[in-house]
Amino acid sequence: MSKLDEKREEIAALIASELGLGDPAGLSEADRAAVDRQTSETIEGCALETDEPADCEEAGTPLRRRLREYRALLELRTDEADARLAEEGEVFGREDDA
């Protein structure tokens, strides 16, 4: 399991707790699917690059901290991928995004 996956699991555990469901490992398939869906929505909604980022201040302090750590790991992974492409001689820039 990658560090990013581990951080996502930590976020899922906090969300399960906030929903009153307890430990995600012991959840039914339906409850786990609900937690996974809410986790994805929370991560996507609190992403800084979204058109209208959600106000994540309503999330509890531990959840906000995990979301920041998740974003940092995601950014690190993107930076590492960019560095690998640069080492391979791949040229990229903003104009390549079009």
Secondary structure, 3 states (H helix, E strand, C coil): CCHHHHHHHHHHHHHHHHCCCCCHHHCCHHHHHHHHHHHHHHHHHCCCCCCCCCCHHHCCHHHHHHHHHHHHHHHHHHHHHHHHHHHCCCCCCHHHHC
